[in-house]
Each structure stands twice: as C-alpha cells, then as structure tokens.
Amino acid sequence: MNYFQRAADIDLPPHLAAPTRIRIGNTYLQLGSPSEAMYHLNLAKSLTPAEPDVYLALGKAYLLSDKSDRREALKCLTTALSLNPQVSIIKYPPYERKILTSDSEIEPSH
C-alpha cells in the first residue's frame, strides 16, 4: 500500500492521477477499509467525474461501510451503468445481494 500512497502523493496530471486513486480505492476495498477507499475514490471522482469505474467502486464502498448506505450505493451503481451500460455490476453478486436484501426499504428521494 505504501507504493500506491507514494504514487498518489506525486503531482500527476488528472488522466494519470485518477486511475491511481481508483486502484488505491479498490485495494482498500479488498483490505476491508471502505472509508479509506471512499477518500481516494472521491478524489478520483473529482478528477474524472465521467469514469464509471469510480462510481462502481464507490457503490461497493458504500455497501461495505459501517453505515451501509444503500441509497448512496444505489445512486453510484446507477450512475456507473448510465455512464457505461457495459459495466458489470452482476459480477459482484455479494454487493448486489446487499442492495436487494435489506431490513428496510429504500424510500424514493423527493
């Protein structure tokens, strides 16, 4: 992780910095640290707001966070699909199940 952090600290142009932040975020997700992942993924989102992989990873991070924010996860996953209909959320069945099975229904936002 130290190498990723060093790469993130380098002043890179946005087209290089964003993929680095996405990789760091995904690595934190694999390590079970969704809050750390969200930090790097939100930085990536600010650099490349039209990148579906950012929203896909953010959706996973929201689902895995202690607060398990399903509404925000659903927004992110929907955005990922709208940016690229080919993005595969289905290949992440544990995340999909967590969205679809909840103790409380997600209320529509007004």
Rosetta blueprint (number, residue, H / E / L):
1 M L
2 N H
3 Y H
4 F H
5 Q H
6 R H
7 A H
8 A H
9 D H
10 I L
11 D L
12 L L
13 P L
14 P H
15 H H
16 L H
17 A H
18 A H
19 P H
20 T H
21 R H
22 I H
23 R H
24 I H
25 G H
26 N H
27 T H
28 Y H
29 L H
30 Q H
31 L L
32 G L
33 S L
34 P H
35 S H
36 E H
37 A H
38 M H
39 Y H
40 H H
41 L H
42 N H
43 L H
44 A H
45 K H
46 S H
47 L H
48 T L
49 P L
50 A L
51 E L
52 P H
53 D H
54 V H
55 Y H
56 L H
57 A H
58 L H
59 G H
60 K H
61 A H
62 Y H
63 L H
64 L H
65 S L
66 D L
67 K L
68 S L
69 D L
70 R H
71 R H
72 E H
73 A H
74 L H
75 K H
76 C H
77 L H
78 T H
79 T H
80 A H
81 L H
82 S H
83 L H
84 N L
85 P L
86 Q L
87 V L
88 S L
89 I L
90 I L
91 K L
92 Y L
93 P H
94 P H
95 Y H
96 E H
97 R H
98 K H
99 I H
100 L H
101 T L
102 S L
103 D L
104 S L
105 E L
106 I L
107 E L
108 P L
109 S L
110 H L
